[in-house]
Every structure is written in structure tokens, then in C-alpha cells.
Amino acid sequence: MPNPQENPNLSATAASNITGESQPERMAKTLKPHWVFAIALGSAVGWGAFILPTDWLSTGGGPWAR
């Protein structure tokens, strides 16, 4: 088992997990509200641009109509 004192690159929580403690590592909350909005908007635009046209073509008499 690696010794955390010998490896300065290990974080404190990673070192505690190596030694057997069961403390989960927590990530910092760095996602800002406007980033969340941008991801949501991009998901909606992506869905509308790539998924819905194939759905519309298959049900609306396009070249791939059933």
C-alpha cells in the first residue's frame, strides 16, 4: 500500500481512502447558474436539430416514410 507521506501528489482525501478510511471525496461546486442554463439550452437545440427531424421525416411522408 502506498504511503501518503512519501507521495506529495496525493490529496488528503485520496490519502485517507488509501489508508482505509471510508470518507468519500467531495467535488467542489463550480458550475455557475448561467452555465447550467447554457447546457440546458444547448441540449434543447441539439435535440431539436438532430433528433426531431428524423422523427418528423419518418411520420410526415419524407424520403424515409414508413
Contacts in CASP RR format, 6 or more apart in sequence:
PFRMAT RR
TARGET T0000
AUTHOR 0000-0000-0000
METHOD contacts of the structure
MODEL  1
MPNPQENPNLSATAASNITGESQPERMAKTLKPHWVFAIALGSAVGWGAF
ILPTDWLSTGGGPWAR
1 18 0 8 1.000
1 19 0 8 1.000
2 10 0 8 1.000
2 18 0 8 1.000
4 10 0 8 1.000
4 14 0 8 1.000
4 15 0 8 1.000
4 18 0 8 1.000
4 19 0 8 1.000
10 18 0 8 1.000
11 25 0 8 1.000
13 23 0 8 1.000
13 24 0 8 1.000
13 25 0 8 1.000
13 26 0 8 1.000
14 25 0 8 1.000
16 23 0 8 1.000
17 23 0 8 1.000
17 25 0 8 1.000
54 64 0 8 1.000
57 63 0 8 1.000
57 64 0 8 1.000
57 65 0 8 1.000
58 64 0 8 1.000
58 65 0 8 1.000
58 66 0 8 1.000
59 65 0 8 1.000
59 66 0 8 1.000
END
